[in-house]
Amino acid sequence: MAALTVGPGVIRETVRLAALEVPGVLAVGRGGPRWRGWIGGAPVRIRVRDGRVHVTLWIVARPRQRLVPLTSQVRAAVGAAVERLLGMELGGVTVLVDGVGD
């Protein structure tokens, strides 16, 4: 049986879509002016090490969201997507809230 290889772009897009499905997430990206995104780089960073996927993700929260539960929900959604949809082992998910939208 042939092995399936999942590219980093597919992992990034799966992570982005999983995070956006969490109701309190307004955007996957950086808050503030657009130039911050250009300087800070991509809002989803993926590292695959020893067969495990490590994710760092920047989000913008919707107003009046409790941030600790929101980040827990995003971690759970991303972890489930990586494990169930992609069939890969999760190493860890770091969620950084970089702003609160209007």
The first five atom37 places (N, CA, C, CB, O) and aatype in JSON, in Angstrom:
{
  "aatype": [12, 0, 0, 10, 16, 19, 7, 14, 7, 19, 9, 1, 6, 16, 19, 1, 10, 0, 0, 10, 6, 19, 14, 7, 19, 10, 0, 19, 7, 1, 7, 7, 14, 1, 17, 1, 7, 17, 9, 7, 7, 0, 14, 19, 1, 9, 1, 19, 1, 3, 7, 1, 19, 8, 19, 16, 10, 17, 9, 19, 0, 1, 14, 1, 5, 1, 10, 19, 14, 10, 16, 15, 5, 19, 1, 0, 0, 19, 7, 0, 0, 19, 6, 1, 10, 10, 7, 12, 6, 10, 7, 7, 19, 16, 19, 10, 19, 3, 7, 19, 7, 3],
  "atom_mask": [
    [1, 1, 1, 1, 1],
    [1, 1, 1, 1, 1],
    [1, 1, 1, 1, 1],
    [1, 1, 1, 1, 1],
    [1, 1, 1, 1, 1],
    [1, 1, 1, 1, 1],
    [1, 1, 1, 0, 1],
    [1, 1, 1, 1, 1],
    [1, 1, 1, 0, 1],
    [1, 1, 1, 1, 1],
    [1, 1, 1, 1, 1],
    [1, 1, 1, 1, 1],
    [1, 1, 1, 1, 1],
    [1, 1, 1, 1, 1],
    [1, 1, 1, 1, 1],
    [1, 1, 1, 1, 1],
    [1, 1, 1, 1, 1],
    [1, 1, 1, 1, 1],
    [1, 1, 1, 1, 1],
    [1, 1, 1, 1, 1],
    [1, 1, 1, 1, 1],
    [1, 1, 1, 1, 1],
    [1, 1, 1, 1, 1],
    [1, 1, 1, 0, 1],
    [1, 1, 1, 1, 1],
    [1, 1, 1, 1, 1],
    [1, 1, 1, 1, 1],
    [1, 1, 1, 1, 1],
    [1, 1, 1, 0, 1],
    [1, 1, 1, 1, 1],
    [1, 1, 1, 0, 1],
    [1, 1, 1, 0, 1],
    [1, 1, 1, 1, 1],
    [1, 1, 1, 1, 1],
    [1, 1, 1, 1, 1],
    [1, 1, 1, 1, 1],
    [1, 1, 1, 0, 1],
    [1, 1, 1, 1, 1],
    [1, 1, 1, 1, 1],
    [1, 1, 1, 0, 1],
    [1, 1, 1, 0, 1],
    [1, 1, 1, 1, 1],
    [1, 1, 1, 1, 1],
    [1, 1, 1, 1, 1],
    [1, 1, 1, 1, 1],
    [1, 1, 1, 1, 1],
    [1, 1, 1, 1, 1],
    [1, 1, 1, 1, 1],
    [1, 1, 1, 1, 1],
    [1, 1, 1, 1, 1],
    [1, 1, 1, 0, 1],
    [1, 1, 1, 1, 1],
    [1, 1, 1, 1, 1],
    [1, 1, 1, 1, 1],
    [1, 1, 1, 1, 1],
    [1, 1, 1, 1, 1],
    [1, 1, 1, 1, 1],
    [1, 1, 1, 1, 1],
    [1, 1, 1, 1, 1],
    [1, 1, 1, 1, 1],
    [1, 1, 1, 1, 1],
    [1, 1, 1, 1, 1],
    [1, 1, 1, 1, 1],
    [1, 1, 1, 1, 1],
    [1, 1, 1, 1, 1],
    [1, 1, 1, 1, 1],
    [1, 1, 1, 1, 1],
    [1, 1, 1, 1, 1],
    [1, 1, 1, 1, 1],
    [1, 1, 1, 1, 1],
    [1, 1, 1, 1, 1],
    [1, 1, 1, 1, 1],
    [1, 1, 1, 1, 1],
    [1, 1, 1, 1, 1],
    [1, 1, 1, 1, 1],
    [1, 1, 1, 1, 1],
    [1, 1, 1, 1, 1],
    [1, 1, 1, 1, 1],
    [1, 1, 1, 0, 1],
    [1, 1, 1, 1, 1],
    [1, 1, 1, 1, 1],
    [1, 1, 1, 1, 1],
    [1, 1, 1, 1, 1],
    [1, 1, 1, 1, 1],
    [1, 1, 1, 1, 1],
    [1, 1, 1, 1, 1],
    [1, 1, 1, 0, 1],
    [1, 1, 1, 1, 1],
    [1, 1, 1, 1, 1],
    [1, 1, 1, 1, 1],
    [1, 1, 1, 0, 1],
    [1, 1, 1, 0, 1],
    [1, 1, 1, 1, 1],
    [1, 1, 1, 1, 1],
    [1, 1, 1, 1, 1],
    [1, 1, 1, 1, 1],
    [1, 1, 1, 1, 1],
    [1, 1, 1, 1, 1],
    [1, 1, 1, 0, 1],
    [1, 1, 1, 1, 1],
    [1, 1, 1, 0, 1],
    [1, 1, 1, 1, 1]
  ],
  "atom_positions": [
    [[0.84, -1.18, 0.0], [0.0, 0.0, 0.0], [0.89, 1.24, 0.0], [-0.96, 0.0, 1.22], [1.87, 1.3, 0.74]],
    [[0.55, 2.22, -0.81], [1.34, 3.45, -0.91], [1.03, 4.39, 0.25], [1.06, 4.16, -2.25], [-0.1, 4.44, 0.74]],
    [[2.03, 5.11, 0.67], [1.86, 6.07, 1.76], [1.32, 7.38, 1.2], [3.2, 6.3, 2.51], [1.64, 7.76, 0.07]],
    [[0.52, 8.05, 1.97], [-0.03, 9.34, 1.59], [0.79, 10.44, 2.23], [-1.53, 9.44, 1.99], [1.05, 10.41, 3.44]],
    [[1.2, 11.4, 1.44], [1.94, 12.54, 1.96], [1.04, 13.77, 1.9], [3.26, 12.77, 1.16], [0.42, 14.04, 0.87]],
    [[0.96, 14.5, 3.0], [0.15, 15.71, 3.07], [1.1, 16.9, 3.08], [-0.79, 15.7, 4.33], [1.97, 17.0, 3.95]],
    [[0.93, 17.79, 2.13], [1.8, 18.96, 2.02], [1.49, 20.02, 3.06], [0.0, 0.0, 0.0], [0.39, 20.04, 3.61]],
    [[2.45, 20.89, 3.34], [2.25, 21.93, 4.35], [1.11, 22.88, 4.01], [3.52, 22.72, 4.52], [0.42, 23.37, 4.91]],
    [[0.89, 23.15, 2.72], [-0.21, 24.03, 2.33], [-1.56, 23.45, 2.69], [0.0, 0.0, 0.0], [-2.46, 24.18, 3.11]],
    [[-1.7, 22.14, 2.53], [-2.95, 21.47, 2.9], [-3.15, 21.52, 4.4], [-2.95, 20.0, 2.4], [-4.27, 21.74, 4.88]],
    [[-2.09, 21.31, 5.15], [-2.2, 21.37, 6.62], [-2.59, 22.78, 7.05], [-0.85, 20.95, 7.29], [-3.49, 22.94, 7.88]],
    [[-1.93, 23.8, 6.49], [-2.24, 25.19, 6.84], [-3.7, 25.52, 6.57], [-1.33, 26.15, 6.06], [-4.38, 26.11, 7.42]],
    [[-4.19, 25.15, 5.39], [-5.58, 25.47, 5.03], [-6.57, 24.71, 5.91], [-5.83, 25.15, 3.55], [-7.61, 25.27, 6.27]],
    [[-6.28, 23.49, 6.24], [-7.14, 22.71, 7.14], [-7.2, 23.36, 8.51], [-6.64, 21.27, 7.25], [-8.28, 23.45, 9.11]],
    [[-6.06, 23.8, 9.01], [-6.0, 24.48, 10.32], [-6.79, 25.78, 10.27], [-4.53, 24.75, 10.73], [-7.56, 26.08, 11.18]],
    [[-6.6, 26.56, 9.21], [-7.29, 27.85, 9.07], [-8.8, 27.64, 9.06], [-6.83, 28.57, 7.77], [-9.53, 28.34, 9.77]],
    [[-9.27, 26.71, 8.27], [-10.71, 26.46, 8.18], [-11.29, 25.93, 9.49], [-11.01, 25.48, 7.06], [-12.4, 26.3, 9.87]],
    [[-10.55, 25.08, 10.17], [-11.01, 24.55, 11.46], [-11.15, 25.68, 12.48], [-10.03, 23.47, 12.0], [-12.13, 25.72, 13.23]],
    [[-10.19, 26.59, 12.52], [-10.25, 27.71, 13.46], [-11.43, 28.63, 13.14], [-8.94, 28.51, 13.43], [-12.1, 29.11, 14.05]],
    [[-11.68, 28.87, 11.85], [-12.77, 29.77, 11.46], [-14.14, 29.19, 11.8], [-12.69, 30.06, 9.98], [-15.12, 29.94, 11.88]],
    [[-14.24, 27.89, 11.99], [-15.52, 27.28, 12.34], [-15.88, 27.47, 13.81], [-15.49, 25.82, 12.02], [-17.02, 27.22, 14.2]],
    [[-14.94, 27.91, 14.61], [-15.23, 28.18, 16.02], [-15.99, 29.51, 16.07], [-13.9, 28.23, 16.91], [-15.5, 30.51, 15.55]],
    [[-17.18, 29.54, 16.69], [-18.04, 30.72, 16.63], [-17.41, 32.04, 17.09], [-19.24, 30.48, 17.44], [-17.76, 33.09, 16.56]],
    [[-16.5, 32.04, 18.04], [-15.93, 33.27, 18.55], [-14.76, 33.82, 17.75], [0.0, 0.0, 0.0], [-14.2, 34.86, 18.1]],
    [[-14.37, 33.13, 16.68], [-13.23, 33.58, 15.87], [-13.74, 34.45, 14.73], [-12.43, 32.36, 15.31], [-14.56, 34.01, 13.92]],
    [[-13.26, 35.69, 14.68], [-13.62, 36.6, 13.6], [-12.74, 36.37, 12.38], [-13.49, 38.06, 14.07], [-13.23, 36.37, 11.25]],
    [[-11.45, 36.16, 12.61], [-10.51, 35.98, 11.5], [-9.29, 35.2, 11.98], [-10.07, 37.35, 10.91], [-8.95, 35.2, 13.16]],
    [[-8.66, 34.53, 11.02], [-7.36, 33.93, 11.27], [-6.38, 34.93, 10.68], [-7.2, 32.47, 10.62], [-6.34, 35.14, 9.47]],
    [[-5.6, 35.55, 11.54], [-4.68, 36.59, 11.11], [-4.29, 37.46, 12.28], [0.0, 0.0, 0.0], [-4.56, 37.14, 13.44]],
    [[-3.67, 38.54, 11.94], [-3.2, 39.47, 12.98], [-4.13, 40.66, 13.06], [-1.76, 39.93, 12.69], [-4.68, 41.11, 12.05]],
    [[-4.3, 41.17, 14.27], [-5.12, 42.35, 14.47], [-4.33, 43.6, 14.15], [0.0, 0.0, 0.0], [-3.12, 43.55, 13.96]],
    [[-5.02, 44.72, 14.1], [-4.35, 46.0, 13.86], [-4.16, 46.28, 12.38], [0.0, 0.0, 0.0], [-4.81, 45.67, 11.54]],
    [[-3.27, 47.22, 12.08], [-3.05, 47.61, 10.68], [-2.49, 46.47, 9.84], [-2.1, 48.8, 10.63], [-1.84, 45.56, 10.36]],
    [[-2.74, 46.53, 8.54], [-2.31, 45.47, 7.62], [-0.79, 45.26, 7.6], [-2.78, 45.78, 6.23], [-0.32, 44.15, 7.4]],
    [[-0.04, 46.33, 7.82], [1.42, 46.19, 7.74], [1.94, 45.23, 8.81], [2.09, 47.56, 7.89], [3.02, 44.65, 8.64]],
    [[1.2, 45.05, 9.9], [1.64, 44.11, 10.93], [1.69, 42.68, 10.39], [0.72, 44.17, 12.15], [2.57, 41.9, 10.76]],
    [[0.74, 42.35, 9.51], [0.73, 41.03, 8.9], [1.91, 40.83, 7.97], [0.0, 0.0, 0.0], [2.47, 39.74, 7.89]],
    [[2.28, 41.88, 7.26], [3.42, 41.78, 6.34], [4.71, 41.55, 7.11], [3.54, 43.05, 5.48], [5.57, 40.78, 6.69]],
    [[4.84, 42.23, 8.24], [6.06, 42.1, 9.04], [6.06, 40.78, 9.82], [6.2, 43.29, 10.02], [7.08, 40.1, 9.91]],
    [[4.91, 40.42, 10.38], [4.83, 39.24, 11.25], [4.81, 37.91, 10.52], [0.0, 0.0, 0.0], [5.1, 36.87, 11.11]],
    [[4.48, 37.92, 9.24], [4.44, 36.67, 8.49], [3.08, 36.02, 8.49], [0.0, 0.0, 0.0], [2.08, 36.62, 8.88]],
    [[3.06, 34.8, 8.06], [1.82, 34.05, 7.91], [1.12, 33.83, 9.26], [2.09, 32.7, 7.25], [1.79, 33.63, 10.27]],
    [[-0.21, 33.87, 9.27], [-0.94, 33.68, 10.54], [-1.04, 32.22, 10.98], [-2.32, 34.25, 10.41], [-1.47, 31.94, 12.1]],
    [[-0.65, 31.3, 10.12], [-0.63, 29.88, 10.48], [0.76, 29.35, 10.18], [-1.74, 29.06, 9.7], [1.21, 29.38, 9.04]],
    [[1.42, 28.87, 11.2], [2.75, 28.28, 11.02], [2.68, 26.81, 11.4], [3.82, 29.02, 11.88], [2.13, 26.44, 12.44]],
    [[3.25, 26.0, 10.55], [3.23, 24.55, 10.71], [4.66, 24.03, 10.78], [2.45, 23.87, 9.55], [5.53, 24.46, 10.03]],
    [[4.87, 23.11, 11.69], [6.17, 22.41, 11.74], [5.86, 20.93, 11.95], [7.11, 22.98, 12.9], [5.15, 20.56, 12.89]],
    [[6.41, 20.11, 11.09], [6.24, 18.66, 11.25], [7.58, 18.11, 11.71], [5.76, 17.98, 9.91], [8.58, 18.2, 11.0]],
    [[7.58, 17.53, 12.88], [8.81, 17.0, 13.46], [8.52, 15.63, 14.04], [9.39, 17.97, 14.55], [7.59, 15.46, 14.83]],
    [[9.32, 14.66, 13.65], [9.16, 13.28, 14.12], [7.74, 12.75, 13.89], [9.51, 13.18, 15.61], [7.19, 12.03, 14.72]],
    [[7.16, 13.13, 12.76], [5.83, 12.66, 12.41], [4.68, 13.35, 13.12], [0.0, 0.0, 0.0], [3.53, 12.95, 12.96]],
    [[4.98, 14.38, 13.89], [3.95, 15.11, 14.63], [3.83, 16.53, 14.08], [4.27, 15.14, 16.14], [4.82, 17.17, 13.72]],
    [[2.59, 17.0, 14.04], [2.32, 18.35, 13.54], [2.24, 19.32, 14.71], [0.99, 18.37, 12.71], [1.48, 19.12, 15.65]],
    [[3.05, 20.37, 14.63], [3.02, 21.45, 15.63], [2.5, 22.7, 14.93], [4.46, 21.7, 16.25], [2.99, 23.08, 13.87]],
    [[1.48, 23.32, 15.53], [0.8, 24.45, 14.91], [0.92, 25.68, 15.79], [-0.69, 24.12, 14.64], [0.75, 25.6, 17.01]],
    [[1.22, 26.82, 15.18], [1.11, 28.12, 15.84], [0.15, 28.94, 14.99], [2.53, 28.84, 15.99], [0.3, 29.03, 13.77]],
    [[-0.85, 29.53, 15.64], [-1.96, 30.15, 14.94], [-2.31, 31.48, 15.59], [-3.17, 29.21, 14.93], [-2.47, 31.56, 16.81]],
    [[-2.44, 32.53, 14.78], [-2.87, 33.84, 15.26], [-4.31, 34.06, 14.86], [-1.95, 34.98, 14.69], [-4.68, 33.81, 13.71]],
    [[-5.15, 34.51, 15.8], [-6.55, 34.77, 15.49], [-6.96, 36.16, 15.99], [-7.44, 33.7, 16.13], [-6.3, 36.77, 16.82]],
    [[-8.08, 36.64, 15.43], [-8.75, 37.83, 15.92], [-10.09, 37.36, 16.45], [-8.91, 38.94, 14.78], [-10.85, 36.69, 15.75]],
    [[-10.38, 37.71, 17.7], [-11.61, 37.26, 18.35], [-12.76, 38.22, 18.08], [-11.39, 37.11, 19.87], [-12.55, 39.4, 17.81]],
    [[-13.95, 37.69, 18.14], [-15.15, 38.53, 18.06], [-15.28, 39.29, 19.38], [-16.44, 37.67, 17.76], [-14.78, 38.83, 20.4]],
    [[-15.96, 40.45, 19.37], [-16.15, 41.2, 20.61], [-16.88, 40.39, 21.67], [-16.91, 42.49, 20.33], [-17.69, 39.52, 21.36]],
    [[-16.59, 40.69, 22.9], [-17.23, 40.1, 24.09], [-17.03, 38.6, 24.21], [-18.7, 40.4, 24.06], [-17.89, 37.91, 24.77]],
    [[-15.94, 38.08, 23.71], [-15.62, 36.67, 23.85], [-14.73, 36.45, 25.05], [-14.94, 36.13, 22.57], [-13.84, 37.25, 25.32]],
    [[-14.97, 35.39, 25.77], [-14.06, 35.0, 26.84], [-12.89, 34.3, 26.17], [-14.77, 34.06, 27.92], [-13.07, 33.26, 25.54]],
    [[-11.71, 34.86, 26.29], [-10.58, 34.43, 25.49], [-10.0, 33.08, 25.88], [-9.51, 35.45, 25.57], [-9.58, 32.32, 25.01]],
    [[-9.97, 32.76, 27.15], [-9.41, 31.46, 27.55], [-10.26, 30.31, 27.01], [-9.32, 31.37, 29.09], [-9.71, 29.38, 26.42]],
    [[-11.6, 30.34, 27.18], [-12.39, 29.27, 26.58], [-12.32, 29.27, 25.05], [-13.84, 29.4, 27.02], [-12.34, 28.21, 24.43]],
    [[-12.23, 30.45, 24.45], [-12.13, 30.53, 22.99], [-10.87, 29.84, 22.49], [-12.14, 32.0, 22.54], [-10.93, 29.07, 21.53]],
    [[-9.75, 30.11, 23.11], [-8.51, 29.48, 22.65], [-8.54, 27.97, 22.88], [-7.3, 30.09, 23.38], [-7.97, 27.22, 22.09]],
    [[-9.21, 27.52, 23.94], [-9.36, 26.08, 24.16], [-10.2, 25.44, 23.06], [-9.99, 25.81, 25.54], [-9.89, 24.35, 22.59]],
    [[-11.26, 26.12, 22.66], [-12.11, 25.61, 21.58], [-11.35, 25.56, 20.26], [-13.36, 26.47, 21.44], [-11.5, 24.61, 19.48]],
    [[-10.55, 26.58, 20.0], [-9.76, 26.61, 18.75], [-8.74, 25.47, 18.77], [-9.05, 27.98, 18.57], [-8.57, 24.78, 17.77]],
    [[-8.06, 25.28, 19.9], [-7.09, 24.18, 20.01], [-7.76, 22.84, 19.75], [-6.44, 24.18, 21.4], [-7.21, 22.0, 19.03]],
    [[-8.93, 22.64, 20.32], [-9.65, 21.37, 20.15], [-10.07, 21.17, 18.69], [-10.88, 21.33, 21.06], [-9.94, 20.08, 18.15]],
    [[-10.58, 22.23, 18.06], [-11.03, 22.13, 16.67], [-9.86, 21.85, 15.73], [-11.74, 23.42, 16.24], [-9.97, 21.02, 14.83]],
    [[-8.75, 22.54, 15.95], [-7.57, 22.34, 15.1], [-7.0, 20.94, 15.32], [-6.49, 23.41, 15.41], [-6.65, 20.25, 14.36]],
    [[-6.91, 20.52, 16.56], [-6.4, 19.19, 16.86], [-7.24, 18.09, 16.23], [0.0, 0.0, 0.0], [-6.71, 17.14, 15.66]],
    [[-8.56, 18.24, 16.32], [-9.46, 17.24, 15.73], [-9.3, 17.21, 14.21], [-10.92, 17.54, 16.1], [-9.3, 16.14, 13.61]],
    [[-9.15, 18.37, 13.59], [-9.0, 18.43, 12.13], [-7.7, 17.77, 11.69], [-9.04, 19.88, 11.63], [-7.68, 17.02, 10.71]],
    [[-6.63, 18.04, 12.4], [-5.33, 17.45, 12.04], [-5.38, 15.93, 12.21], [-4.19, 18.05, 12.9], [-4.9, 15.19, 11.34]],
    [[-5.94, 15.48, 13.3], [-5.95, 14.04, 13.57], [-6.98, 13.29, 12.73], [-6.22, 13.79, 15.03], [-6.67, 12.25, 12.15]],
    [[-8.22, 13.81, 12.67], [-9.28, 13.07, 11.97], [-9.27, 13.28, 10.47], [-10.61, 13.46, 12.51], [-9.35, 12.32, 9.71]],
    [[-9.17, 14.53, 10.03], [-9.24, 14.8, 8.59], [-7.95, 14.45, 7.86], [-9.57, 16.25, 8.36], [-7.99, 13.91, 6.76]],
    [[-6.82, 14.76, 8.49], [-5.54, 14.53, 7.82], [-4.9, 13.22, 8.22], [-4.61, 15.67, 8.12], [-3.99, 12.74, 7.54]],
    [[-5.35, 12.62, 9.33], [-4.77, 11.37, 9.78], [-3.35, 11.51, 10.28], [0.0, 0.0, 0.0], [-2.56, 10.57, 10.19]],
    [[-3.03, 12.68, 10.81], [-1.68, 12.94, 11.31], [-1.71, 13.07, 12.83], [-1.08, 14.22, 10.67], [-2.75, 13.38, 13.41]],
    [[-0.58, 12.82, 13.45], [-0.48, 12.94, 14.9], [-0.19, 14.38, 15.27], [0.63, 12.0, 15.46], [0.64, 15.04, 14.64]],
    [[-0.88, 14.87, 16.29], [-0.73, 16.26, 16.72], [0.36, 16.36, 17.78], [-2.05, 16.8, 17.26], [0.35, 15.62, 18.76]],
    [[1.29, 17.29, 17.57], [2.33, 17.55, 18.55], [1.92, 18.64, 19.52], [0.0, 0.0, 0.0], [2.26, 18.59, 20.7]],
    [[1.18, 19.62, 19.03], [0.73, 20.72, 19.87], [0.15, 21.85, 19.05], [0.0, 0.0, 0.0], [0.47, 22.01, 17.86]],
    [[-0.7, 22.65, 19.7], [-1.32, 23.81, 19.06], [-1.15, 25.0, 19.98], [-2.83, 23.55, 18.74], [-1.54, 24.95, 21.15]],
    [[-0.55, 26.06, 19.47], [-0.43, 27.32, 20.19], [-1.34, 28.32, 19.51], [1.06, 27.82, 20.23], [-1.21, 28.58, 18.32]],
    [[-2.28, 28.89, 20.28], [-3.21, 29.88, 19.75], [-2.88, 31.23, 20.37], [-4.7, 29.47, 20.03], [-2.84, 31.37, 21.59]],
    [[-2.65, 32.22, 19.53], [-2.34, 33.57, 19.98], [-3.45, 34.5, 19.54], [-0.97, 34.05, 19.45], [-3.7, 34.64, 18.35]],
    [[-4.12, 35.15, 20.5], [-5.15, 36.11, 20.18], [-4.46, 37.45, 19.95], [-6.23, 36.2, 21.3], [-3.87, 38.01, 20.87]],
    [[-4.54, 37.95, 18.72], [-3.8, 39.16, 18.36], [-4.71, 40.38, 18.22], [-3.05, 38.94, 17.07], [-4.27, 41.44, 17.78]],
    [[-5.96, 40.23, 18.59], [-6.84, 41.38, 18.52], [-8.27, 40.95, 18.74], [0.0, 0.0, 0.0], [-8.61, 39.77, 18.75]],
    [[-9.12, 41.97, 18.91], [-10.56, 41.78, 19.02], [-11.18, 42.67, 17.96], [-11.11, 42.11, 20.46], [-10.95, 43.88, 17.93]],
    [[-11.98, 42.04, 17.09], [-12.57, 42.78, 15.98], [-13.78, 43.59, 16.38], [0.0, 0.0, 0.0], [-14.25, 43.54, 17.52]],
    [[-14.27, 44.33, 15.42], [-15.46, 45.17, 15.64], [-16.73, 44.42, 15.36], [-15.42, 46.42, 14.78], [-17.82, 44.98, 15.49]]
  ]
}
